[in-house]
Amino acid sequence: MEATRKIALALAIIGALNWGVAGLFRFDVVAQLAGGSTEPIARLLYVVIGVSGLISLGLLFDEWRNREALEMNTQSPEKI
């Protein structure tokens, strides 16, 4: 599962960079590589990158959960 999350994070970052390039230079790398943004392969890539972003959200929530657990373990006994 850890490898899946790392791949998903990498794809989400690549997608974010693609959107940055599209916003700054009006050049969509995915559409250029796939032959147009309406081509099935481009649409598939957009969906895969979108799902990767959703999976990567789990990393954010895991960090919050880990931080809360650490704070609970380090509190003094009278606060518990």
N, CA and C of each residue as an Amber inpcrd file, in Angstrom:
protein
   240
   0.8320000  -1.2010000   0.0000000   0.0000000   0.0000000   0.0000000
   0.8680000   1.2530000   0.0000000   2.0070000   1.1770000   0.6570000
   2.9020000   2.3400000   0.7080000   3.3930000   2.7110000  -0.6870000
   3.7060000   1.7140000  -1.5090000   4.1700000   1.9780000  -2.8750000
   3.0630000   2.6390000  -3.6960000   1.8280000   2.1930000  -3.4960000
   0.6950000   2.7880000  -4.2150000   0.5400000   4.2510000  -3.8550000
   0.6810000   4.5550000  -2.5770000   0.5540000   5.9510000  -2.1440000
   1.6800000   6.8230000  -2.7070000   2.8760000   6.2780000  -2.7800000
   3.9930000   7.0490000  -3.3310000   3.7900000   7.3090000  -4.8170000
   3.3160000   6.3030000  -5.5400000   3.0330000   6.4840000  -6.9630000
   1.9080000   7.5000000  -7.1490000   0.8780000   7.4020000  -6.3240000
  -0.2370000   8.3400000  -6.4030000   0.2310000   9.7620000  -6.1220000
   1.0880000   9.9300000  -5.1360000   1.6070000  11.2590000  -4.8270000
   2.4310000  11.8010000  -5.9790000   3.2550000  10.9600000  -6.5810000
   4.0600000  11.3930000  -7.7340000   3.1560000  11.8150000  -8.8900000
   2.1000000  11.0450000  -9.1540000   1.1820000  11.4040000 -10.2360000
   0.4220000  12.6930000  -9.9310000   0.0480000  12.8820000  -8.6830000
  -0.6400000  14.1130000  -8.2930000   0.2800000  15.3220000  -8.4700000
   1.5400000  15.1630000  -8.1420000   2.5000000  16.2570000  -8.3320000
   2.6910000  16.5450000  -9.8140000   2.7910000  15.4950000 -10.6220000
   2.9160000  15.6890000 -12.0700000   1.6800000  16.4080000 -12.6100000
   0.5020000  16.0210000 -12.1290000  -0.7250000  16.6960000 -12.5430000
  -0.7370000  18.1580000 -12.1390000  -0.2700000  18.4440000 -10.9410000
  -0.2110000  19.8390000 -10.4900000   0.7620000  20.6470000 -11.3480000
   1.8860000  20.0380000 -11.6820000   2.8430000  20.7340000 -12.5570000
   2.2420000  20.9720000 -13.9430000   1.4850000  20.0040000 -14.4400000
   0.8210000  20.1720000 -15.7350000  -0.1490000  21.3540000 -15.6830000
  -0.9300000  21.4460000 -14.6040000  -1.8520000  22.5650000 -14.4780000
  -1.1100000  23.8930000 -14.3400000   0.0200000  23.8750000 -13.6740000
   0.8250000  25.0960000 -13.5780000   1.3210000  25.5510000 -14.9310000
   1.8050000  24.6120000 -15.7210000   2.2680000  24.9440000 -17.0750000
   1.0970000  25.4180000 -17.9250000  -0.0510000  24.7650000 -17.7870000
  -1.2400000  25.1610000 -18.5600000  -1.6790000  26.5750000 -18.1790000
  -1.6220000  26.8860000 -16.8950000  -2.0250000  28.2190000 -16.4460000
  -1.0630000  29.3110000 -16.8550000   0.2150000  29.0160000 -16.7970000
   1.2130000  30.0360000 -17.1150000   1.4470000  30.2120000 -18.6130000
   1.4870000  29.0950000 -19.3240000   1.9060000  29.1560000 -20.7260000
   0.8510000  28.6780000 -21.7220000  -0.3430000  28.3420000 -21.2120000
  -1.4230000  27.8390000 -22.0650000  -0.9720000  26.6310000 -22.8830000
  -0.2590000  25.7320000 -22.2320000   0.2560000  24.5300000 -22.8850000
  -0.0470000  23.3420000 -21.9880000  -0.9140000  22.4600000 -22.4510000
  -1.3000000  21.2740000 -21.6880000  -0.4380000  20.1010000 -22.1470000
   0.4730000  19.6840000 -21.3010000   1.4300000  18.6310000 -21.6470000
   0.7070000  17.3130000 -21.9240000  -0.2650000  16.9550000 -21.0870000
  -0.9920000  15.6970000 -21.2720000  -1.7160000  15.6980000 -22.6090000
  -2.4010000  16.7720000 -22.9300000  -3.1230000  16.8630000 -24.2010000
  -2.1570000  16.8090000 -25.3710000  -1.0220000  17.4440000 -25.2350000
  -0.0340000  17.4290000 -26.3120000   0.4950000  16.0150000 -26.5550000
   0.7820000  15.2900000 -25.4860000   1.3010000  13.9310000 -25.6190000
   0.2480000  12.9620000 -26.1500000  -1.0250000  13.2110000 -25.8200000
  -2.0920000  12.2840000 -26.1990000  -2.7610000  12.6480000 -27.5200000
  -2.4260000  13.7800000 -28.0890000  -3.0330000  14.1740000 -29.3540000
  -4.2890000  15.0130000 -29.2040000  -4.5140000  15.5620000 -28.0640000
  -5.6760000  16.4190000 -27.8220000  -6.3250000  16.0620000 -26.4980000
  -6.9730000  17.0530000 -25.8950000  -7.5390000  16.8390000 -24.5620000
  -8.8080000  15.9930000 -24.5900000  -9.4270000  15.8170000 -25.7530000
 -10.6400000  15.0100000 -25.8370000 -10.3720000  13.5720000 -26.2600000
  -9.1240000  13.2510000 -26.5320000  -8.7790000  11.8800000 -26.9130000
  -8.9560000  10.9600000 -25.7100000  -9.3740000   9.7250000 -25.9540000
  -9.6070000   8.7920000 -24.8310000  -8.3790000   8.5900000 -23.9390000
  -7.1960000   8.5330000 -24.5060000  -5.9950000   8.3330000 -23.6790000
  -5.7460000   9.5400000 -22.7750000  -6.0080000  10.7430000 -23.2860000
  -5.8460000  11.9480000 -22.4630000  -6.8610000  11.9490000 -21.3360000
  -8.0880000  11.5930000 -21.6510000  -9.1260000  11.5540000 -20.6260000
  -8.7940000  10.5090000 -19.5680000  -8.2630000   9.3640000 -19.9950000
  -7.8500000   8.3340000 -19.0410000  -6.7400000   8.8600000 -18.1270000
  -5.7720000   9.5530000 -18.7020000  -4.6860000  10.1140000 -17.8940000
  -5.2100000  11.1420000 -16.8950000  -6.1650000  11.9760000 -17.3300000
  -6.7450000  12.9540000 -16.4120000  -7.4560000  12.2540000 -15.2460000
  -8.1700000  11.1700000 -15.5390000  -8.8810000  10.4270000 -14.4860000
  -7.8830000   9.7790000 -13.5300000  -6.8270000   9.1750000 -14.0680000
  -5.8170000   8.5300000 -13.2240000  -5.1560000   9.5610000 -12.3160000
  -4.8410000  10.7260000 -12.8630000  -4.2130000  11.7810000 -12.0570000
  -5.1960000  12.2990000 -11.0090000  -6.4750000  12.4120000 -11.3560000
  -7.4820000  12.8460000 -10.3810000  -7.6380000  11.8630000  -9.2390000
  -7.6890000  10.5780000  -9.5510000  -7.7840000   9.5470000  -8.5090000
  -6.5290000   9.5670000  -7.6430000  -5.3850000   9.8070000  -8.2660000
  -4.1360000   9.9070000  -7.5030000  -4.1970000  11.0550000  -6.5060000
  -4.8090000  12.1480000  -6.9050000  -4.9770000  13.2690000  -5.9830000
  -5.8460000  12.8900000  -4.7900000  -6.9080000  12.1320000  -5.0430000
  -7.7730000  11.6900000  -3.9470000  -7.0400000  10.7520000  -3.0030000
  -6.2540000   9.8490000  -3.5580000  -5.4650000   8.9390000  -2.7230000
  -4.4600000   9.7310000  -1.8890000  -3.8830000  10.7530000  -2.4910000
  -2.8870000  11.5680000  -1.7890000  -3.5070000  12.3620000  -0.6430000
  -4.7930000  12.6530000  -0.7310000  -5.4620000  13.3160000   0.3890000
  -5.3720000  12.4700000   1.6580000  -5.3840000  11.1580000   1.4860000
  -5.2480000  10.2610000   2.6300000  -3.9420000  10.4780000   3.3650000
  -2.8900000  10.8310000   2.6520000  -1.6010000  11.1110000   3.2960000
  -1.7130000  12.3020000   4.2370000  -2.4660000  13.3060000   3.8330000
  -2.6570000  14.4870000   4.6650000  -3.3830000  14.1280000   5.9520000
  -4.4440000  13.3420000   5.8290000  -5.2090000  12.9680000   7.0110000
  -4.4270000  12.0230000   7.9080000  -3.5960000  11.1670000   7.3330000
  -2.7380000  10.3050000   8.1530000  -1.7850000  11.1450000   8.9900000
  -1.2450000  12.1890000   8.4160000  -0.3310000  13.0820000   9.1410000
  -1.0620000  13.7340000  10.3110000  -2.2880000  14.1860000  10.0860000
  -3.0650000  14.7940000  11.1690000  -3.3420000  13.7840000  12.2710000
  -3.7380000  12.5540000  11.8900000  -4.0140000  11.5210000  12.8860000
  -2.7690000  11.1870000  13.6940000  -1.6340000  11.0760000  13.0230000
  -0.3820000  10.7670000  13.7170000   0.0050000  11.8890000  14.6690000
  -0.2120000  13.1260000  14.2550000   0.1260000  14.2610000  15.1110000
  -0.7680000  14.2760000  16.3500000  -2.0680000  14.0210000  16.1740000
  -2.9760000  13.9850000  17.3220000  -2.6070000  12.8550000  18.2790000
  -2.2550000  11.7010000  17.7560000  -1.8660000  10.5710000  18.5970000
  -0.5960000  10.8910000  19.3730000   0.3480000  11.5490000  18.7410000
   1.5850000  11.9250000  19.4070000   1.3160000  12.9270000  20.5230000
   0.4340000  13.8960000  20.2560000   0.1030000  14.8890000  21.2800000
  -0.5760000  14.2320000  22.4770000  -1.4400000  13.2540000  22.2250000
  -2.1170000  12.5780000  23.3280000  -1.1300000  11.7580000  24.1610000
  -0.1290000  11.1840000  23.5180000   0.8550000  10.3630000  24.2300000
   1.8420000  11.2010000  25.0240000   2.0200000  12.4700000  24.6710000
   3.0100000  13.3010000  25.3480000   2.3970000  14.2390000  26.3820000
   1.0840000  14.1820000  26.5810000   0.4640000  15.0420000  27.5830000
   0.7950000  14.5400000  28.9850000   0.7930000  15.4620000  29.8980000
   1.0640000  15.0830000  31.2810000  -0.1200000  14.2930000  31.8420000
   0.1110000  13.4390000  32.8370000  -0.9380000  12.5660000  33.3760000
  -2.1460000  13.3330000  33.9160000  -1.9510000  14.5190000  34.4840000
  -3.0900000  15.2370000  35.0500000  -4.0250000  15.7870000  33.9790000
  -3.5610000  15.9210000  32.7280000  -4.4240000  16.4100000  31.6650000
  -5.2430000  15.2920000  31.0280000  -4.8410000  14.0590000  31.2330000
  -5.5100000  12.9240000  30.5790000  -6.7410000  12.5150000  31.3250000
